[in-house]
Amino acid sequence: MKKLLFGAIVLGFMSACNSDSLSNQNENPANKEDASSADMFKRGCASEEVRQEALKSNAELRQKFVTLEANTEKFANELKLGKVLADGTVEIPVVVNVLYKTTAENVSDARIAEQIAVLNADFTGTNTDANKIPVEFQTVSAGDTKVKFKLVNTIRKATTKTSWATNDDMKKVSKGGIAATSPSNYLNIWIVGKMTSQGKTILGYATFPESAGLWNDGVAIAAPYFGKTGASSPFNLGRTATHEVGHYLNLRHIWGDANCGNDQVTDTPTQTTANYGKPSYPLYNTCGGVQRSVMFMNYMDYVDDAAMFMFSAGQKARVQSVIASTGARSGLRLY
């Protein structure tokens, strides 16, 4: 494996500064007069020689060279890890932080892998229930959003807490939580035993892209609704994470959190409010005097896991905008 040792490189240049004569043992000094005519027409390039002469006499230039090579190697290594794939897909590195009091809350590695697989299927449009998308909405289905997820680390910590709130305590070491791992560059997911807010059970919550890189940036999910095996019905297909990661990637609730609200996506029909349970298609709503069937099967509605199975093309565009090289979550690309 080729790996640059930058200290050795710099030392080599410093040595060159103290030596007036360097020989190349693979080179046979030749008398120019003896050179054949064929040799005279071989391709020649003096770029490296010129570069080395410049580096010898300029310490600032040498430092820039070292930085350049370090950044180049870093980028190459990140490509090997698959964070930016050949087809332009951004593979988001994920750190899962598990806070548990009981064995059941200490979700297994297999269940975490299962959840990552669900995220990958849902965000690439390869979920097995995608065939349930009604014909009416197939033309605006997102398909592959060009986002994938890769688990890079799992951190576990025992706790005496029986319940957590939505006040980010699970992200504070001082409160018994686990601090985020480089939130600019990694999607942090916190799993806790139970979450409540104002006396109500909360499945999960997420920060939006305006929080990119802040100490509390990421997704929190209650253990009973994480993954599939051992999760609590009807939220046992891993779609709580799909929904919350949708928020993390700048998707709003499909009803716009208001009566006939705006989710900033043109191809999701306006609907009066959230839907629950397992509605039957078509489900009609009237907003602005217009009656239409709504996209309750969208991941950003509130239906049961088995009833949600699509993103829209407009939602894909919003996701793509935040993970682009100029987007709010460009750090996930690790450029």
Contacts in CASP RR format, 6 or more apart in sequence:
PFRMAT RR
TARGET T0000
AUTHOR 0000-0000-0000
METHOD contacts of the structure
MODEL  1
MKKLLFGAIVLGFMSACNSDSLSNQNENPANKEDASSADMFKRGCASEEV
RQEALKSNAELRQKFVTLEANTEKFANELKLGKVLADGTVEIPVVVNVLY
KTTAENVSDARIAEQIAVLNADFTGTNTDANKIPVEFQTVSAGDTKVKFK
LVNTIRKATTKTSWATNDDMKKVSKGGIAATSPSNYLNIWIVGKMTSQGK
TILGYATFPESAGLWNDGVAIAAPYFGKTGASSPFNLGRTATHEVGHYLN
LRHIWGDANCGNDQVTDTPTQTTANYGKPSYPLYNTCGGVQRSVMFMNYM
DYVDDAAMFMFSAGQKARVQSVIASTGARSGLRLY
3 73 0 8 1.000
4 69 0 8 1.000
4 70 0 8 1.000
4 73 0 8 1.000
6 66 0 8 1.000
6 69 0 8 1.000
6 70 0 8 1.000
7 66 0 8 1.000
9 65 0 8 1.000
9 66 0 8 1.000
9 69 0 8 1.000
10 62 0 8 1.000
10 66 0 8 1.000
13 52 0 8 1.000
13 55 0 8 1.000
13 56 0 8 1.000
13 62 0 8 1.000
16 22 0 8 1.000
16 52 0 8 1.000
16 55 0 8 1.000
16 56 0 8 1.000
17 56 0 8 1.000
17 57 0 8 1.000
54 61 0 8 1.000
55 61 0 8 1.000
55 62 0 8 1.000
55 65 0 8 1.000
75 335 0 8 1.000
78 84 0 8 1.000
78 334 0 8 1.000
81 93 0 8 1.000
81 150 0 8 1.000
81 152 0 8 1.000
82 91 0 8 1.000
82 150 0 8 1.000
83 90 0 8 1.000
83 91 0 8 1.000
83 92 0 8 1.000
83 93 0 8 1.000
83 150 0 8 1.000
83 332 0 8 1.000
83 333 0 8 1.000
83 334 0 8 1.000
84 90 0 8 1.000
84 91 0 8 1.000
84 333 0 8 1.000
84 334 0 8 1.000
84 335 0 8 1.000
85 91 0 8 1.000
85 148 0 8 1.000
87 146 0 8 1.000
88 146 0 8 1.000
89 144 0 8 1.000
89 146 0 8 1.000
89 147 0 8 1.000
89 148 0 8 1.000
90 146 0 8 1.000
90 147 0 8 1.000
90 148 0 8 1.000
90 323 0 8 1.000
90 332 0 8 1.000
90 333 0 8 1.000
91 147 0 8 1.000
91 148 0 8 1.000
91 149 0 8 1.000
91 150 0 8 1.000
92 147 0 8 1.000
92 148 0 8 1.000
92 149 0 8 1.000
92 150 0 8 1.000
92 186 0 8 1.000
92 187 0 8 1.000
92 323 0 8 1.000
92 332 0 8 1.000
93 150 0 8 1.000
93 152 0 8 1.000
93 185 0 8 1.000
93 186 0 8 1.000
93 187 0 8 1.000
93 332 0 8 1.000
93 334 0 8 1.000
94 116 0 8 1.000
94 149 0 8 1.000
94 150 0 8 1.000
94 151 0 8 1.000
94 152 0 8 1.000
94 186 0 8 1.000
94 187 0 8 1.000
94 188 0 8 1.000
94 189 0 8 1.000
95 152 0 8 1.000
95 153 0 8 1.000
95 154 0 8 1.000
95 155 0 8 1.000
95 180 0 8 1.000
95 181 0 8 1.000
95 186 0 8 1.000
95 187 0 8 1.000
95 188 0 8 1.000
95 189 0 8 1.000
96 112 0 8 1.000
96 151 0 8 1.000
96 153 0 8 1.000
96 154 0 8 1.000
96 155 0 8 1.000
96 189 0 8 1.000
96 191 0 8 1.000
97 154 0 8 1.000
97 155 0 8 1.000
97 157 0 8 1.000
97 170 0 8 1.000
97 177 0 8 1.000
97 178 0 8 1.000
97 180 0 8 1.000
97 181 0 8 1.000
97 188 0 8 1.000
97 189 0 8 1.000
97 190 0 8 1.000
97 191 0 8 1.000
98 105 0 8 1.000
98 106 0 8 1.000
98 107 0 8 1.000
98 154 0 8 1.000
98 155 0 8 1.000
98 156 0 8 1.000
98 157 0 8 1.000
98 191 0 8 1.000
99 105 0 8 1.000
99 157 0 8 1.000
99 159 0 8 1.000
99 161 0 8 1.000
99 164 0 8 1.000
99 170 0 8 1.000
99 176 0 8 1.000
99 177 0 8 1.000
99 178 0 8 1.000
99 190 0 8 1.000
99 191 0 8 1.000
99 192 0 8 1.000
99 193 0 8 1.000
100 106 0 8 1.000
100 107 0 8 1.000
100 156 0 8 1.000
100 157 0 8 1.000
100 158 0 8 1.000
100 159 0 8 1.000
100 191 0 8 1.000
100 193 0 8 1.000
100 223 0 8 1.000
101 158 0 8 1.000
101 159 0 8 1.000
101 160 0 8 1.000
101 161 0 8 1.000
101 162 0 8 1.000
101 193 0 8 1.000
102 193 0 8 1.000
104 223 0 8 1.000
105 191 0 8 1.000
105 192 0 8 1.000
105 193 0 8 1.000
105 223 0 8 1.000
106 156 0 8 1.000
107 191 0 8 1.000
107 223 0 8 1.000
107 226 0 8 1.000
107 227 0 8 1.000
109 154 0 8 1.000
110 229 0 8 1.000
111 226 0 8 1.000
111 227 0 8 1.000
111 228 0 8 1.000
111 229 0 8 1.000
111 230 0 8 1.000
112 151 0 8 1.000
112 154 0 8 1.000
112 227 0 8 1.000
113 151 0 8 1.000
114 227 0 8 1.000
114 228 0 8 1.000
114 229 0 8 1.000
115 226 0 8 1.000
115 227 0 8 1.000
115 228 0 8 1.000
115 238 0 8 1.000
115 241 0 8 1.000
116 149 0 8 1.000
116 150 0 8 1.000
116 151 0 8 1.000
118 127 0 8 1.000
118 227 0 8 1.000
118 228 0 8 1.000
118 237 0 8 1.000
118 238 0 8 1.000
118 239 0 8 1.000
118 241 0 8 1.000
118 242 0 8 1.000
119 149 0 8 1.000
119 241 0 8 1.000
119 242 0 8 1.000
119 245 0 8 1.000
120 126 0 8 1.000
120 148 0 8 1.000
120 149 0 8 1.000
121 127 0 8 1.000
121 128 0 8 1.000
122 239 0 8 1.000
122 242 0 8 1.000
122 299 0 8 1.000
122 309 0 8 1.000
122 311 0 8 1.000
123 144 0 8 1.000
123 145 0 8 1.000
123 147 0 8 1.000
123 148 0 8 1.000
123 149 0 8 1.000
123 242 0 8 1.000
123 245 0 8 1.000
123 311 0 8 1.000
124 143 0 8 1.000
124 144 0 8 1.000
124 145 0 8 1.000
124 147 0 8 1.000
124 148 0 8 1.000
125 141 0 8 1.000
125 142 0 8 1.000
125 143 0 8 1.000
125 144 0 8 1.000
125 145 0 8 1.000
125 310 0 8 1.000
125 311 0 8 1.000
126 144 0 8 1.000
127 309 0 8 1.000
129 306 0 8 1.000
129 309 0 8 1.000
130 141 0 8 1.000
130 143 0 8 1.000
130 309 0 8 1.000
130 310 0 8 1.000
132 297 0 8 1.000
132 309 0 8 1.000
133 141 0 8 1.000
133 297 0 8 1.000
133 309 0 8 1.000
133 310 0 8 1.000
134 281 0 8 1.000
134 282 0 8 1.000
134 293 0 8 1.000
134 297 0 8 1.000
136 282 0 8 1.000
136 293 0 8 1.000
137 295 0 8 1.000
137 297 0 8 1.000
137 310 0 8 1.000
137 312 0 8 1.000
140 267 0 8 1.000
140 312 0 8 1.000
140 313 0 8 1.000
140 314 0 8 1.000
141 310 0 8 1.000
141 311 0 8 1.000
141 312 0 8 1.000
141 313 0 8 1.000
142 310 0 8 1.000
142 311 0 8 1.000
142 312 0 8 1.000
142 313 0 8 1.000
142 314 0 8 1.000
142 315 0 8 1.000
142 316 0 8 1.000
143 311 0 8 1.000
143 313 0 8 1.000
143 316 0 8 1.000
145 311 0 8 1.000
145 315 0 8 1.000
145 316 0 8 1.000
145 319 0 8 1.000
145 320 0 8 1.000
146 316 0 8 1.000
146 320 0 8 1.000
147 249 0 8 1.000
147 319 0 8 1.000
147 323 0 8 1.000
149 187 0 8 1.000
149 245 0 8 1.000
152 186 0 8 1.000
153 181 0 8 1.000
155 178 0 8 1.000
155 181 0 8 1.000
157 176 0 8 1.000
157 177 0 8 1.000
157 178 0 8 1.000
159 176 0 8 1.000
159 177 0 8 1.000
161 176 0 8 1.000
161 192 0 8 1.000
162 193 0 8 1.000
162 194 0 8 1.000
163 193 0 8 1.000
163 194 0 8 1.000
163 195 0 8 1.000
163 196 0 8 1.000
164 170 0 8 1.000
164 192 0 8 1.000
164 193 0 8 1.000
164 194 0 8 1.000
164 195 0 8 1.000
164 196 0 8 1.000
164 220 0 8 1.000
165 195 0 8 1.000
165 196 0 8 1.000
165 197 0 8 1.000
166 195 0 8 1.000
166 197 0 8 1.000
166 202 0 8 1.000
166 205 0 8 1.000
166 220 0 8 1.000
168 216 0 8 1.000
168 220 0 8 1.000
169 175 0 8 1.000
169 176 0 8 1.000
169 177 0 8 1.000
170 177 0 8 1.000
170 178 0 8 1.000
170 190 0 8 1.000
170 192 0 8 1.000
170 220 0 8 1.000
171 177 0 8 1.000
171 178 0 8 1.000
171 179 0 8 1.000
171 180 0 8 1.000
171 188 0 8 1.000
171 190 0 8 1.000
171 215 0 8 1.000
171 216 0 8 1.000
171 220 0 8 1.000
172 179 0 8 1.000
173 179 0 8 1.000
178 190 0 8 1.000
179 215 0 8 1.000
180 186 0 8 1.000
180 188 0 8 1.000
180 215 0 8 1.000
180 216 0 8 1.000
180 217 0 8 1.000
180 218 0 8 1.000
181 188 0 8 1.000
183 212 0 8 1.000
183 213 0 8 1.000
183 214 0 8 1.000
183 215 0 8 1.000
183 216 0 8 1.000
183 217 0 8 1.000
183 218 0 8 1.000
184 212 0 8 1.000
184 213 0 8 1.000
184 217 0 8 1.000
184 331 0 8 1.000
185 331 0 8 1.000
185 332 0 8 1.000
185 334 0 8 1.000
186 332 0 8 1.000
187 218 0 8 1.000
187 219 0 8 1.000
187 245 0 8 1.000
187 248 0 8 1.000
187 332 0 8 1.000
188 217 0 8 1.000
188 218 0 8 1.000
188 219 0 8 1.000
189 218 0 8 1.000
189 219 0 8 1.000
189 220 0 8 1.000
189 221 0 8 1.000
189 241 0 8 1.000
190 218 0 8 1.000
190 219 0 8 1.000
190 220 0 8 1.000
190 221 0 8 1.000
191 220 0 8 1.000
191 221 0 8 1.000
191 222 0 8 1.000
191 223 0 8 1.000
191 226 0 8 1.000
192 220 0 8 1.000
192 221 0 8 1.000
192 222 0 8 1.000
192 223 0 8 1.000
193 222 0 8 1.000
193 223 0 8 1.000
193 224 0 8 1.000
194 201 0 8 1.000
194 222 0 8 1.000
194 223 0 8 1.000
194 224 0 8 1.000
195 201 0 8 1.000
195 202 0 8 1.000
195 203 0 8 1.000
195 204 0 8 1.000
195 205 0 8 1.000
195 220 0 8 1.000
195 222 0 8 1.000
196 202 0 8 1.000
201 222 0 8 1.000
202 222 0 8 1.000
203 221 0 8 1.000
203 222 0 8 1.000
203 225 0 8 1.000
203 235 0 8 1.000
203 240 0 8 1.000
204 219 0 8 1.000
204 220 0 8 1.000
204 221 0 8 1.000
204 222 0 8 1.000
204 225 0 8 1.000
204 240 0 8 1.000
204 244 0 8 1.000
205 219 0 8 1.000
205 220 0 8 1.000
205 244 0 8 1.000
205 247 0 8 1.000
206 218 0 8 1.000
206 219 0 8 1.000
206 220 0 8 1.000
206 244 0 8 1.000
206 245 0 8 1.000
206 246 0 8 1.000
206 247 0 8 1.000
206 248 0 8 1.000
207 214 0 8 1.000
207 216 0 8 1.000
207 217 0 8 1.000
207 218 0 8 1.000
207 219 0 8 1.000
207 247 0 8 1.000
207 248 0 8 1.000
208 247 0 8 1.000
208 248 0 8 1.000
208 250 0 8 1.000
209 248 0 8 1.000
209 249 0 8 1.000
209 250 0 8 1.000
209 322 0 8 1.000
209 327 0 8 1.000
209 328 0 8 1.000
209 329 0 8 1.000
210 328 0 8 1.000
211 217 0 8 1.000
211 218 0 8 1.000
212 328 0 8 1.000
212 329 0 8 1.000
212 331 0 8 1.000
218 248 0 8 1.000
219 241 0 8 1.000
219 244 0 8 1.000
219 245 0 8 1.000
219 247 0 8 1.000
219 248 0 8 1.000
220 244 0 8 1.000
221 240 0 8 1.000
221 241 0 8 1.000
221 244 0 8 1.000
224 231 0 8 1.000
224 232 0 8 1.000
224 235 0 8 1.000
225 231 0 8 1.000
225 232 0 8 1.000
225 235 0 8 1.000
225 236 0 8 1.000
225 238 0 8 1.000
225 240 0 8 1.000
226 238 0 8 1.000
226 240 0 8 1.000
226 241 0 8 1.000
227 236 0 8 1.000
227 237 0 8 1.000
227 238 0 8 1.000
227 241 0 8 1.000
228 236 0 8 1.000
228 237 0 8 1.000
228 238 0 8 1.000
230 236 0 8 1.000
231 237 0 8 1.000
231 238 0 8 1.000
234 277 0 8 1.000
234 278 0 8 1.000
234 304 0 8 1.000
234 305 0 8 1.000
234 306 0 8 1.000
235 304 0 8 1.000
235 305 0 8 1.000
236 305 0 8 1.000
237 305 0 8 1.000
237 306 0 8 1.000
238 305 0 8 1.000
239 299 0 8 1.000
239 305 0 8 1.000
239 308 0 8 1.000
240 305 0 8 1.000
242 299 0 8 1.000
242 308 0 8 1.000
243 299 0 8 1.000
243 300 0 8 1.000
243 308 0 8 1.000
246 299 0 8 1.000
246 300 0 8 1.000
246 319 0 8 1.000
249 318 0 8 1.000
249 319 0 8 1.000
249 322 0 8 1.000
249 323 0 8 1.000
249 329 0 8 1.000
250 318 0 8 1.000
250 319 0 8 1.000
250 321 0 8 1.000
250 322 0 8 1.000
250 328 0 8 1.000
251 263 0 8 1.000
251 265 0 8 1.000
251 299 0 8 1.000
251 300 0 8 1.000
251 311 0 8 1.000
251 315 0 8 1.000
251 318 0 8 1.000
251 319 0 8 1.000
252 263 0 8 1.000
252 264 0 8 1.000
252 265 0 8 1.000
252 300 0 8 1.000
253 263 0 8 1.000
253 274 0 8 1.000
253 300 0 8 1.000
253 301 0 8 1.000
253 302 0 8 1.000
254 263 0 8 1.000
254 265 0 8 1.000
254 268 0 8 1.000
254 271 0 8 1.000
254 295 0 8 1.000
254 298 0 8 1.000
254 300 0 8 1.000
254 301 0 8 1.000
255 261 0 8 1.000
255 263 0 8 1.000
255 270 0 8 1.000
255 271 0 8 1.000
255 272 0 8 1.000
255 273 0 8 1.000
255 274 0 8 1.000
255 301 0 8 1.000
256 262 0 8 1.000
256 263 0 8 1.000
259 272 0 8 1.000
259 273 0 8 1.000
260 270 0 8 1.000
260 271 0 8 1.000
260 272 0 8 1.000
260 287 0 8 1.000
260 288 0 8 1.000
261 270 0 8 1.000
261 287 0 8 1.000
262 270 0 8 1.000
263 300 0 8 1.000
264 318 0 8 1.000
265 312 0 8 1.000
265 314 0 8 1.000
265 315 0 8 1.000
265 318 0 8 1.000
266 314 0 8 1.000
267 312 0 8 1.000
267 313 0 8 1.000
267 314 0 8 1.000
268 295 0 8 1.000
268 298 0 8 1.000
268 300 0 8 1.000
268 312 0 8 1.000
268 314 0 8 1.000
268 315 0 8 1.000
269 285 0 8 1.000
269 292 0 8 1.000
269 293 0 8 1.000
269 294 0 8 1.000
269 295 0 8 1.000
270 285 0 8 1.000
270 287 0 8 1.000
270 288 0 8 1.000
270 290 0 8 1.000
270 292 0 8 1.000
271 285 0 8 1.000
271 287 0 8 1.000
271 294 0 8 1.000
271 295 0 8 1.000
271 296 0 8 1.000
272 285 0 8 1.000
272 286 0 8 1.000
272 287 0 8 1.000
274 301 0 8 1.000
274 302 0 8 1.000
275 283 0 8 1.000
275 294 0 8 1.000
275 296 0 8 1.000
275 301 0 8 1.000
275 302 0 8 1.000
275 303 0 8 1.000
276 302 0 8 1.000
276 303 0 8 1.000
276 304 0 8 1.000
277 303 0 8 1.000
277 304 0 8 1.000
277 307 0 8 1.000
278 303 0 8 1.000
278 304 0 8 1.000
278 306 0 8 1.000
278 307 0 8 1.000
279 296 0 8 1.000
279 303 0 8 1.000
279 307 0 8 1.000
281 293 0 8 1.000
281 296 0 8 1.000
281 297 0 8 1.000
282 293 0 8 1.000
283 293 0 8 1.000
283 294 0 8 1.000
283 296 0 8 1.000
284 291 0 8 1.000
284 292 0 8 1.000
284 293 0 8 1.000
284 294 0 8 1.000
285 291 0 8 1.000
285 292 0 8 1.000
285 293 0 8 1.000
285 294 0 8 1.000
286 292 0 8 1.000
295 301 0 8 1.000
295 310 0 8 1.000
295 312 0 8 1.000
296 303 0 8 1.000
296 307 0 8 1.000
296 308 0 8 1.000
297 303 0 8 1.000
297 307 0 8 1.000
297 308 0 8 1.000
297 309 0 8 1.000
297 310 0 8 1.000
298 308 0 8 1.000
298 310 0 8 1.000
298 311 0 8 1.000
298 312 0 8 1.000
298 315 0 8 1.000
299 308 0 8 1.000
299 309 0 8 1.000
299 310 0 8 1.000
299 311 0 8 1.000
300 311 0 8 1.000
300 315 0 8 1.000
301 308 0 8 1.000
311 319 0 8 1.000
321 327 0 8 1.000
322 328 0 8 1.000
322 329 0 8 1.000
323 329 0 8 1.000
323 330 0 8 1.000
323 332 0 8 1.000
323 333 0 8 1.000
324 330 0 8 1.000
325 333 0 8 1.000
325 335 0 8 1.000
END
